[in-house]
Amino acid sequence: MNKQQLIVELQTHGLKLVEQEIGAAGRKGGAGPSDHKAVTVDGTTVMVPIYNSPAAQSPYTIGIDKTTNQMLLQLDREAIASINFPHQPKFYSLTTADGIPYSQIALLHSRDVLATTVLQTCIRYGNTATSCQFCAIGQSLAAGRTIARKTPAQLAEVAEAAVRLDGVKQMVMTTGTPNTSDRGAAYLTECAKAIKARVNLPMQAQCEPPDDFIWFDRMKAAGIDSLGMHLEAADPQVRAKIMPGKATVPMEYYFEAFAAAVKVFGWGQVNTYLLAGLGDSLETLLDVCDRLIQIGVYPFVVPFVPITGTSLANHPAPKSEFMFTLYEQVGAMLKQAGMSSEEIKAGCAKCGACSALSNFEK
């Protein structure tokens, strides 16, 4: 099994760990890669599901080489690769000037990415008529692992420490959607200004398309280097079923916003999440990826991960064969277009740890 296949397998099947192996770096609930843990397999760091139902049944486990004491990745109890876990970052041990643990403000993703949800509440969450069924944004808040609103000053303080103490290379700021027409762009702009005034850190912001595309200029001027606006699903029926609130924002409006954002941030500096496995066919996903690439948007294709406690907790993860075919074909599109995750200044696609796509670009 080559590295491409192994990453695809791990991200679809997950990794079965016993409690003492999980350590402090696991991500349970919340926004972003939830129920995951960063693992380094043969030198490549990826985010792998560990807390959800597929992981509990995974054929992938951890073993120890008794001679070298090195951790080994096992498939059906047979060692197949070396594996280790990134250390807990040093900035986690600190608290802000106003007494909040740094880990409640922002978290380390992969090896060198600082990630935060600036507003941990969303107008769509908590109401089955509007909520995205895969979303767990409220779980970490309810469990006391984060706070509802991170202030610009707090974010700047944590970002500076993460760069200084742990060598963080980029930052991702996402947000729950507030009840404002800018869809969170205004607050992301305010946070970015404070962070960039404190530390020169490449930064991506993520939100729904705002009502006025002038916000893209304001975000760029504030120091935001790239933008994420996430479709998650493409088929209208899948969108309406899985994320009824977001589905009220038409696909065509997203594409208008994408085109406007590319003019501001540049070709390849705008990306969108596509969660494969929610119900979109291979053909639908390939069609929308092709359309996105043609207008300069990087389609960050990620396998859907069922998260414990959500409406889709028991929804199956996509088959590894499906993901491999999808990655191969999207990778070929990216290569033909000359678009690469390496060229993105900051963001999820730049990090790439939640997807195997970057391994298929070359």
N, C-alpha and C positions, 0 to 999 in steps of 0.2 A: 504494500500500500504506500503510495507516494504522499508527500506532505499535503498537497491539494486535497486528496481524498480523505486523509486523516482529519484535517480541520473541518471539512464538510461533515464527516461522520460524527465528530465530537459535538459540533454545534446543533446537529439534529437529534442525536441520541442523548446528549448530555453526559455527565461524568458522575458515577455513583461513588460518593465519599461517605466515610463514617465521620461522626461528629468531630473527633479530634483532628481530622485532616482538613476540616473546613477553615479553621483559623479565623482571623479578623477581617480578611479581605472580601468575604462573600457579600453579595448585594441581595438583600431580601426585600421585595416590595419596592415601592417608589416609582419614580419616572426613569426612563432610560433603560439600560440593560439590567433588568430585575431578575432575581433568582439565579444570578450568575456569579462566577468567580473568575478572576484573571489567572490563567495558567500559561506557562511557557513550555512549549513542546518543541524539542530539537531546535531551540533558539528563537522560535517565533511565539510572541505573546498574543493570546486570543482570549475572548470572553466566552466561557462555556457554562451552560445551564447546570446547576447542581441541586437546587432546592425543589424543582417541580416534579410532576409525576413521571414524565419520560426518564428523567435522570435516575429516579428510584429504581427503574427497570433496566438501566443501561448495562450493556455488556462491558463497558469501559470502567476500569477501577484502577486503584493505585497499589503498587507493590514496592518493596524495598530490596535492593541488592544487598545481600548480607555481607558481601566482601567489601564493597565500597561505601555502603550506607547511602547510596544514591537512590532517589525515588524513580520509579519506573512506571510508565503507562502500560496497563495491561488490557488486552482484549481477550475475554473469556479466560482470564487468569494467566494468559501467556504474555510475557513482556514484549512490547513492540517499539518503544521509544523512550528516551529520557524525558523527564518532566520535572518542573519545579514551580513554586508559587512565588510571585513577587513579594518582597518584604512589606510589612505595614509601614506606610510613610511616616516620617518623623513629624510632619506638621499635625498629624492626628492627636498628638499629645498636648497640643496647645489650646488655649481658650482666647476668645476675642477680648478686647478692652472692656466690653460690656458683659463678659462672663459666659459666652456661648461657646461650647466646644467647637473647634474648627471643623470636625467631622460632621457637624450638623449644618454647616454652611456649604461645604463642597467636599467632593470625594475624588479619590484617585481612580481613574479608569485605565485599564491596560497597565503600561509601565510609566508613562510620562504625560498623561492627559488629566487635567483638572476639570471636573464636571460639576455643574450645579443647576438646580431648578430654582430660579429666582423667586417665582411665585408658586408655592406648592398647593395651590387650590385652582379649580377650574370651573367655569360656569356650566360645563357639560357633565362633570363628574357627580355621581350620587343620584342621578335621575335616569332610570333605565330608558326613558324616552329619548334621551340625548347623549348618554355616556358612550364612550368607546369601550366595547366589551373587553378589550385586551388590556385596558389601562389600570395601573395600580398606583397612580400618583398620590392617592390619599392614604395608602397603607403605611408608608414610613412616617408620615405625619401623625397618624393615629397611634403608632407605636412609640412616638417620642424620639425618633431617630433623626428628626430634622425640625426646622421651624417653618412657619407658613410664609414668611416674607424675609428674604435676606436683604439687608440694606446695602447700598453701594459701598459704604465705608467698611462693612464687614467683609464683603467680597474682595475689596482691594487689599485688606489686611491679610486675608487667607491666601490670596493669589501670590502676594509678595513672598510670604513664608514658604509656600509650596515650590516656588522657583528657587529660592535661596537654599532651602533645606533638602529638597528632594529632586531638584533638577527638572521640574516640570517644563515641558516644551510648548504646550498649547492649552487653550481653555475652551470648553464648550458651555454655553449658557442656554438652557431651554426654559420654558415657562408653561405653566397651566394657562389656559385662555381666560383672561379677565373680562368683565362685562364692560369693555370699552371698545370703541370702533377701531382703535389702532391694534387691537388683538395682542397687546403686550409689547409692541415695538417701542413704545415710549419709555417704559420702565427698563427694558433691555438697553436702550440708548443711554439712559441715566447711569446704569450700572457700568456700562462699558467706559464711559468718560472717567469714572472714579478709578476703575482698575488701571486703565492706560496712563492715568496721571501718576500712579504708584509704581507700576512695573510694565516694561515693554514686552507683552506676552501676546503672541498671535491668538486670535479669538474668533470663534463662530457663535452667532446668535441663532436661535430657532424659535419660530412662532408661526401662527397661521397668517395667511395673507391679510395685511391691513386694508382698511377702507380706502386709504389714500397712499399711493405709491411714493409720495414724497418722503415717507418714512425710510425708504431704502437709502436715500441720500443722507438723511440725518443719522442713520445707523452707521453708515460708512464714515461720515465725518467724525463720529464719536470714537472711532478706532476699531470698529467691527470689520474683520477682514473677509469673512465669508458668511453665507446665509443658508440656513436650512428651513425649508417649508415642506412639511411631510404629508404626502398623499396617503401612505400606508396601504391603501387598496385602490384599484383602478376601475374595476367593473362596477357600473352604477348599482346593480342589485346587491353586490357584496358590500359596497360602501353603505347603502341604506340599511342593510341588516346588521353589520358589524359596528358601524359608527354613525348612528342616525343623526346626531347633532352636526358633526363635521360634514356629513353628506349633503347638508343644506347649502354648503358652499360649493357651487358647481365646479366640476373639473375644468371647464373653460375659464373660470375666474382664476383658478390656480395657474393655468398656462399663461394668462395675461400677466399675472404677478411674476411668474418665472421670467418671462421675456423682459419685463421692466427691471427686475432685479439683476439679470445678467448684464444689462446696459450699465448698471452702477458698479457691481462687484467684479464683473469680468467673466469671460467665457471659462467655464469649468469651476468657478468659485461659488456657484449656487448648487445645492444638492437637495435631494428629497429621499426620504425613507420609503421603501416598498417592502412590505412584510409578506413574503412568499409563504403560502400555506393557509391564508384566510379564506380562500375560495376562488381567487383569480386563476384562470387557466394559464398554461405556459404561453399560449399564443397572445393572450391579453397582456401579460407582463412584458413579453418581448416587444409587442407593438408600442406600449407606453414608454418603455426604455428607449426604443429607437426615436420616438418623437421627442423625448426629453433631451437626448444627446444632440439631436439636430439643432436644438435651440440653445445649446451650451450648458445644459443642466446635467450634473452627474447623478445617475440613478443608483442610490445606495441600496442594493438588494440584500435583504437580511432574512434568514429563516425565522418564521414566527415561533416564538417561545411561549407556550402556555404558562401563565403565572398563577401560582396558588392564590386562592381567594378571589379571583376574578370570574366573570361569567364564562370565560373561555378556558378555565383551569383544566378541563378534561377534553378540550379540543386537541386533536392530534397534531403533533409537529409534522412539518413536511418530510417526505421521504428523502433520504440522502441522494438517491438517483435523480429525483426531480430537481434538487438544488444543484447538483453537478451539471446537469444539462443546461439549466438556466444560467449558471455562472459561465459556462463555456461560451454560450451564445452572446450574452451581454459583454463578456470580456472581449470577444471578437469585435463587437460593435465599438467598444471603447478604443481598442487598438486601431481600428480603421479610422476613427475620428481623431486619433492623436490625443485622446483625453486620458488623464492618469490621476489616480488618487495622490500620487507623490507631488503633483503640481498644486494641489489644494493647499491653501495657506493654513487652515485650521478646520477642525470639525470632525464629525463621526466618520466620514468617508476617508479623511486624512489619516485618522487613527486606524480604522479598518478592523479593529479587534472583534467586532460583533458579526463580521461577515468574512467569507473566504474570497470575496470578489477580487480583491487586489492581487491575489495569487494567480488570477486568470487574465490579467491585463496584458501580459507580455507574450 
